[in-house]
């Protein structure tokens, strides 16, 4: 899977059928579109390609701040590749790109990506002051020899709601990880290096792996979750606490994963936690003993849920 971080670094061997968009989360709407794009490209002996951006334009424009992303750029590229996309460009969205005229950006697409078809959202626009709308792109396509397809990502979840990245974020912020799973077509994943914490979990009988999750990735609502941990080639039952540990110190929000039936030193390893079910909200307990008793109940409930999920 060629994944490059600058448009200028691309040298495709064949013309491309290119989708342009952010594709954060690569949800089921994105997946339906890209499977169609891949089939179209292969039918034309072209390379299926995606041009995406990082940072997100809304971040650069100051519309959002804090934890926001559903996927890291490498995670997003991996998900796109699994759909059959053969060329992925994660181009920096900066002030230069924001102020670039649409015609100049189209010229770069033609020169570096050999575009034969350009797929964009129906409300898509690029270039300075969003001048490069669909009508503009079609005029450019007539001039440069590429077709433009404007698509609507109107994929429903079966309950009358249209799937979107913003909707996935909304579900996660509410702790509705089941809806996030349906809309993503897979469990939401938190991943990072296992780092040293305050070692408190070990003292109460539940040693946890503290994940150094990317500081810009959105975390689900604070609480206790059941899910599957991925460690190398192993898949392990797990319970994670996402929160500030109010019984102890109300510190910074962390992701602490307790691996069931597991007792090895994994500091420095990379661990992923796939979030399946929210067991409860995080809360302050009257004593450490009360907390320990509740964690025991959380673990047994998680075990029962995950055994059914196997």
Helices and strands as residue ranges (DSSP letters): E 2-4, G 7-9, E 16-20, H 28-43, E 47-54, H 57-60, H 73-82, E 87-92, H 95-98, H 102-113, E 115-121, G 128-130, H 134-144, E 147-151, H 165-173, H 177-184, E 188-195, H 200-203, E 209-213, E 223-231, E 234-243, E 254-259, E 270-281, H 288-309
